[in-house]
Amino acid sequence: MNKHYFTIGAVTIIVIIAIIYGFFAAGTPGEARERKFDQERVSNISSLKYVVEDYYQQNKQLPSRLDDLSTSSYGYGSIKDPETGEEYFYSTAGSTSYKLCATFSTASDEKQDSIYGYYDREFSHPKGYHCFNQTIRTSLYD
């Protein structure tokens, strides 16, 4: 009888340790949700970068606002934050430079984000509001 209690106790301890380890390795469910939203933000910003470049290639100028892309024939990710529904900030800074900005729930972390499969050095970001400065390489389109 005592042998069964020992086995049940040992299994219980192992399960508890596994759950605690899971929280340390992957984070809490709330942290996982925040990382998922950040993953979508990075994916959207990355897609928008290529759509802006396509727009430039076709029109020889940057779009004046993100809505200009939605009325074009370009396919892209969302121009809106997946959590808040607010449009990402976009502004031009000259004829070939622009910035795309978003508010991130977490700081990017190469080790942690690679678990989720979306780490991208080009779009590394701190927690909070961050802008990515981009420049069209005109030599590609001349």
Buried (B, 14 or more C-beta within 10 A) or exposed (E): EEEEEEEEEEEEEEEEEEEEEEEEEBBEEEBEEBBBBBBBBBBBBBBBBEBBBBBBEEEEEBBEEBEBBEEBEBEBBBBEBBBEEEEBEBBBEEEBEBBBBBBBBBBBEEEBBEBBEBBBEEBBBEEEEBBBEBEBEEEEEE
